[in-house]
Amino acid sequence: MIIKFKNFTKLNSEEKKLVLTWRNSDRIRLKMINKDIISLENHLKFIESLNFRKDCEYYLFFVDGIPIGVIDYTNINENNSCELGSYLGNTDYQKYSILILYYQLYFYFKKNPNSKAYSTILKSNKEVYQINKRILLAKDLYDDDEKYVMYFEKKSFEKLTQIIMKQNLFLFDIKHIEIETDNSSPANTHEGGGNCNKLRYLNINLYKVA
């Protein structure tokens, strides 16, 4: 299996429209903080603006050449922190959702080992909250009537990777990982064979009591 992260600034016209279709669908849009329908014009302007911004990065996630979801890093700041976001667009690839989240964290902590990453989740989106807490080992920061705010640390992420390797929770054989960045950064590639590149789908009961 080959997985790829393609920066939004590198998307072709069809990929840009696909992302917008996913984003505006009720299944995804109604689980976001901003539930507004986005026009194609505004969508294209936003993608163009990413060429000049350093506070956020957006990627389309591919498996064997098929686009299946989106990840983003927003509110990137000088205090070495950011906000994480993601969604699975192609529902035929539901079992890859945790894989996407894992590699979103993997590449963030590879680049920012001493930082924290935050995630804001609507209280109506309990499944994602459970994935973050019980599988990805996120910690609660605070919550209010509408949302949870959680954070990830590299120490916990390394613990997660050790659990995966120790328990041999492998179903996918990842041969190659590619990150296609913006014009100012070289692309990164990672060949399979190393521990972090051998992660596969975690078949875990999210609501099982420990």
C-alpha positions as a Markdown table, in Angstrom:
| # | Residue | x | y | z |
|---|---|---|---|---|
| 1 | Met | 0.0 | 0.0 | 0.0 |
| 2 | Ile | 1.2 | 3.5 | -0.9 |
| 3 | Ile | -0.1 | 6.5 | 1.0 |
| 4 | Lys | 0.4 | 10.1 | 0.1 |
| 5 | Phe | -0.3 | 13.6 | 1.5 |
| 6 | Lys | -0.8 | 16.2 | -1.2 |
| 7 | Asn | -0.7 | 19.8 | -0.2 |
| 8 | Phe | -3.8 | 21.7 | -1.2 |
| 9 | Thr | -1.7 | 24.2 | -3.2 |
| 10 | Lys | -0.7 | 21.2 | -5.5 |
| 11 | Leu | -4.3 | 20.0 | -6.1 |
| 12 | Asn | -5.6 | 19.9 | -9.7 |
| 13 | Ser | -9.0 | 21.3 | -10.5 |
| 14 | Glu | -10.9 | 18.0 | -10.1 |
| 15 | Glu | -9.3 | 17.4 | -6.7 |
| 16 | Lys | -10.2 | 20.9 | -5.5 |
| 17 | Lys | -13.8 | 20.3 | -6.5 |
| 18 | Leu | -13.8 | 16.9 | -4.8 |
| 19 | Val | -12.6 | 18.3 | -1.5 |
| 20 | Leu | -15.3 | 21.0 | -1.6 |
| 21 | Thr | -18.0 | 18.4 | -2.3 |
| 22 | Trp | -16.9 | 16.4 | 0.7 |
| 23 | Arg | -16.7 | 19.5 | 2.9 |
| 24 | Asn | -20.2 | 20.8 | 2.0 |
| 25 | Ser | -21.8 | 17.4 | 2.5 |
| 26 | Asp | -24.1 | 17.2 | 5.6 |
| 27 | Arg | -22.2 | 14.2 | 6.9 |
| 28 | Ile | -19.0 | 16.3 | 7.3 |
| 29 | Arg | -20.2 | 19.9 | 7.5 |
| 30 | Leu | -22.6 | 19.4 | 10.4 |
| 31 | Lys | -19.8 | 18.0 | 12.5 |
| 32 | Met | -17.6 | 21.1 | 12.1 |
| 33 | Ile | -17.4 | 24.3 | 14.1 |
| 34 | Asn | -18.1 | 26.3 | 10.9 |
| 35 | Lys | -21.2 | 24.7 | 9.4 |
| 36 | Asp | -21.6 | 27.2 | 6.5 |
| 37 | Ile | -21.8 | 26.1 | 2.9 |
| 38 | Ile | -18.7 | 27.2 | 1.1 |
| 39 | Ser | -19.0 | 28.4 | -2.5 |
| 40 | Leu | -16.6 | 27.2 | -5.2 |
| 41 | Glu | -15.3 | 30.8 | -5.6 |
| 42 | Asn | -14.5 | 31.2 | -2.0 |
| 43 | His | -13.0 | 27.7 | -1.8 |
| 44 | Leu | -10.6 | 28.4 | -4.7 |
| 45 | Lys | -9.6 | 31.8 | -3.2 |
| 46 | Phe | -8.9 | 30.1 | 0.1 |
| 47 | Ile | -6.7 | 27.5 | -1.6 |
| 48 | Glu | -4.8 | 30.2 | -3.5 |
| 49 | Ser | -4.2 | 32.1 | -0.2 |
| 50 | Leu | -2.4 | 29.0 | 1.3 |
| 51 | Asn | 0.5 | 29.8 | -1.0 |
| 52 | Phe | 1.3 | 32.8 | 1.2 |
| 53 | Arg | 0.3 | 31.6 | 4.6 |
| 54 | Lys | 2.5 | 30.1 | 7.3 |
| 55 | Asp | -0.1 | 29.6 | 10.0 |
| 56 | Cys | -1.9 | 26.6 | 8.3 |
| 57 | Glu | -1.4 | 23.6 | 6.0 |
| 58 | Tyr | -4.0 | 21.4 | 4.3 |
| 59 | Tyr | -3.4 | 18.0 | 2.7 |
| 60 | Leu | -5.5 | 15.6 | 0.7 |
| 61 | Phe | -4.8 | 12.0 | 1.8 |
| 62 | Phe | -4.4 | 9.2 | -0.8 |
| 63 | Val | -4.3 | 5.5 | -0.5 |
| 64 | Asp | -2.9 | 3.7 | -3.6 |
| 65 | Gly | -3.7 | 6.8 | -5.7 |
| 66 | Ile | -7.3 | 7.1 | -4.5 |
| 67 | Pro | -8.2 | 10.3 | -2.5 |
| 68 | Ile | -9.9 | 9.4 | 0.7 |
| 69 | Gly | -9.7 | 12.3 | 3.2 |
| 70 | Val | -8.3 | 15.6 | 4.4 |
| 71 | Ile | -6.0 | 16.6 | 7.2 |
| 72 | Asp | -5.1 | 20.1 | 8.3 |
| 73 | Tyr | -2.8 | 21.9 | 10.7 |
| 74 | Thr | -4.2 | 25.3 | 11.7 |
| 75 | Asn | -3.3 | 28.1 | 14.1 |
| 76 | Ile | 0.4 | 27.2 | 13.7 |
| 77 | Asn | 2.3 | 29.6 | 16.0 |
| 78 | Glu | 5.7 | 30.5 | 17.4 |
| 79 | Asn | 4.8 | 28.7 | 20.6 |
| 80 | Asn | 5.2 | 25.4 | 18.8 |
| 81 | Ser | 1.6 | 24.4 | 18.9 |
| 82 | Cys | -1.2 | 23.9 | 16.3 |
| 83 | Glu | -4.8 | 22.8 | 15.9 |
| 84 | Leu | -5.5 | 19.5 | 14.2 |
| 85 | Gly | -8.4 | 18.8 | 11.9 |
| 86 | Ser | -9.4 | 16.0 | 9.6 |
| 87 | Tyr | -12.3 | 14.2 | 7.9 |
| 88 | Leu | -12.8 | 11.1 | 5.8 |
| 89 | Gly | -14.3 | 12.0 | 2.5 |
| 90 | Asn | -14.5 | 8.6 | 0.8 |
| 91 | Thr | -16.8 | 6.4 | 3.0 |
| 92 | Asp | -15.6 | 3.2 | 1.1 |
| 93 | Tyr | -12.4 | 3.6 | 3.1 |
| 94 | Gln | -13.8 | 4.0 | 6.6 |
| 95 | Lys | -11.3 | 1.5 | 8.1 |
| 96 | Tyr | -8.5 | 3.9 | 7.2 |
| 97 | Ser | -9.7 | 6.8 | 9.4 |
| 98 | Ile | -7.4 | 6.0 | 12.3 |
| 99 | Leu | -4.5 | 5.5 | 9.9 |
| 100 | Ile | -5.0 | 9.0 | 8.7 |
| 101 | Leu | -5.1 | 10.4 | 12.2 |
| 102 | Tyr | -2.0 | 8.5 | 13.3 |
| 103 | Tyr | 0.1 | 9.8 | 10.4 |
| 104 | Gln | -1.2 | 13.3 | 10.9 |
| 105 | Leu | 0.3 | 13.1 | 14.4 |
| 106 | Tyr | 3.4 | 11.3 | 13.2 |
| 107 | Phe | 4.5 | 13.9 | 10.8 |
| 108 | Tyr | 3.6 | 16.8 | 13.1 |
| 109 | Phe | 5.8 | 15.4 | 16.0 |
| 110 | Lys | 8.6 | 14.4 | 13.6 |
| 111 | Lys | 8.8 | 18.1 | 12.6 |
| 112 | Asn | 7.9 | 19.6 | 16.0 |
| 113 | Pro | 9.1 | 17.2 | 18.8 |
| 114 | Asn | 8.7 | 19.6 | 21.6 |
| 115 | Ser | 5.3 | 21.0 | 20.8 |
| 116 | Lys | 1.7 | 20.2 | 21.5 |
| 117 | Ala | -1.2 | 19.7 | 19.1 |
| 118 | Tyr | -4.8 | 20.5 | 20.0 |
| 119 | Ser | -8.1 | 19.2 | 18.7 |
| 120 | Thr | -11.6 | 20.8 | 19.1 |
| 121 | Ile | -14.5 | 18.3 | 18.8 |
| 122 | Leu | -18.2 | 19.0 | 19.0 |
| 123 | Lys | -19.9 | 17.1 | 21.8 |
| 124 | Ser | -22.3 | 15.6 | 19.3 |
| 125 | Asn | -19.3 | 13.9 | 17.6 |
| 126 | Lys | -18.7 | 11.4 | 20.4 |
| 127 | Glu | -17.0 | 8.8 | 18.2 |
| 128 | Val | -14.1 | 11.1 | 17.2 |
| 129 | Tyr | -13.8 | 12.1 | 20.9 |
| 130 | Gln | -13.4 | 8.4 | 21.9 |
| 131 | Ile | -10.9 | 7.7 | 19.1 |
| 132 | Asn | -8.8 | 10.6 | 20.2 |
| 133 | Lys | -8.9 | 9.7 | 23.9 |
| 134 | Arg | -8.9 | 5.9 | 24.0 |
| 135 | Ile | -6.9 | 5.1 | 20.9 |
| 136 | Leu | -4.7 | 8.1 | 20.1 |
| 137 | Leu | -4.1 | 8.9 | 23.8 |
| 138 | Ala | -5.2 | 12.5 | 23.7 |
| 139 | Lys | -5.7 | 14.3 | 27.0 |
| 140 | Asp | -8.6 | 16.5 | 27.9 |
| 141 | Leu | -7.9 | 20.2 | 28.3 |
| 142 | Tyr | -11.4 | 21.6 | 28.9 |
| 143 | Asp | -14.9 | 21.3 | 27.7 |
| 144 | Asp | -18.0 | 23.5 | 27.5 |
| 145 | Asp | -21.7 | 23.0 | 26.5 |
| 146 | Glu | -20.8 | 22.6 | 22.8 |
| 147 | Lys | -17.3 | 21.1 | 22.5 |
| 148 | Tyr | -14.3 | 19.3 | 23.9 |
| 149 | Val | -10.8 | 20.6 | 23.6 |
| 150 | Met | -8.0 | 18.0 | 23.8 |
| 151 | Tyr | -4.3 | 17.9 | 23.3 |
| 152 | Phe | -1.6 | 15.5 | 22.1 |
| 153 | Glu | 2.0 | 15.3 | 23.3 |
| 154 | Lys | 4.9 | 13.4 | 21.7 |
| 155 | Lys | 5.5 | 11.3 | 24.8 |
| 156 | Ser | 1.9 | 9.9 | 24.6 |
| 157 | Phe | 2.3 | 9.5 | 20.8 |
| 158 | Glu | 5.5 | 7.4 | 21.3 |
| 159 | Lys | 3.6 | 5.3 | 23.9 |
| 160 | Leu | 0.9 | 4.7 | 21.3 |
| 161 | Thr | 3.4 | 3.6 | 18.7 |
| 162 | Gln | 5.0 | 1.2 | 21.2 |
| 163 | Ile | 1.6 | -0.3 | 22.0 |
| 164 | Ile | 0.9 | -0.8 | 18.3 |
| 165 | Met | 4.3 | -2.5 | 17.7 |
| 166 | Lys | 4.1 | -4.6 | 20.9 |
| 167 | Gln | 0.6 | -5.9 | 20.2 |
| 168 | Asn | 1.3 | -6.4 | 16.5 |
| 169 | Leu | -1.9 | -4.5 | 15.6 |
| 170 | Phe | -1.2 | -4.7 | 11.9 |
| 171 | Leu | -3.5 | -5.2 | 8.9 |
| 172 | Phe | -2.0 | -2.9 | 6.3 |
| 173 | Asp | 1.4 | -3.3 | 4.7 |
| 174 | Ile | 2.6 | 0.3 | 3.9 |
| 175 | Lys | 5.3 | 0.3 | 1.3 |
| 176 | His | 5.9 | 4.0 | 0.7 |
| 177 | Ile | 4.8 | 7.3 | 2.1 |
| 178 | Glu | 5.0 | 10.6 | 0.2 |
| 179 | Ile | 4.4 | 14.1 | 1.4 |
| 180 | Glu | 3.9 | 16.6 | -1.5 |
| 181 | Thr | 4.4 | 20.0 | 0.2 |
| 182 | Asp | 4.0 | 23.6 | -1.1 |
| 183 | Asn | 6.5 | 25.3 | -3.4 |
| 184 | Ser | 8.7 | 26.5 | -0.7 |
| 185 | Ser | 9.4 | 23.1 | 0.8 |
| 186 | Pro | 10.9 | 19.9 | -0.7 |
| 187 | Ala | 8.7 | 16.8 | -0.8 |
| 188 | Asn | 9.4 | 14.1 | 1.7 |
| 189 | Thr | 9.3 | 10.4 | 1.1 |
| 190 | His | 9.5 | 7.5 | 3.5 |
| 191 | Glu | 10.0 | 3.9 | 2.5 |
| 192 | Gly | 8.3 | 1.1 | 4.3 |
| 193 | Gly | 10.0 | -1.2 | 6.7 |
| 194 | Gly | 10.5 | 1.1 | 9.7 |
| 195 | Asn | 8.2 | 0.8 | 12.7 |
| 196 | Cys | 6.3 | 4.0 | 12.2 |
| 197 | Asn | 5.8 | 3.2 | 8.5 |
| 198 | Lys | 4.3 | -0.2 | 9.4 |
| 199 | Leu | 1.2 | 1.0 | 11.2 |
| 200 | Arg | -2.0 | -0.6 | 10.0 |
| 201 | Tyr | -5.6 | -0.4 | 10.9 |
| 202 | Leu | -6.4 | -0.6 | 14.7 |
| 203 | Asn | -9.4 | -2.9 | 15.1 |
| 204 | Ile | -10.4 | -1.7 | 18.5 |
| 205 | Asn | -13.7 | -1.4 | 20.3 |
| 206 | Leu | -13.9 | 2.3 | 21.0 |
| 207 | Tyr | -16.4 | 2.0 | 23.8 |
| 208 | Lys | -14.8 | -1.0 | 25.6 |
| 209 | Val | -14.3 | -0.3 | 29.3 |
| 210 | Ala | -10.7 | -0.6 | 30.2 |
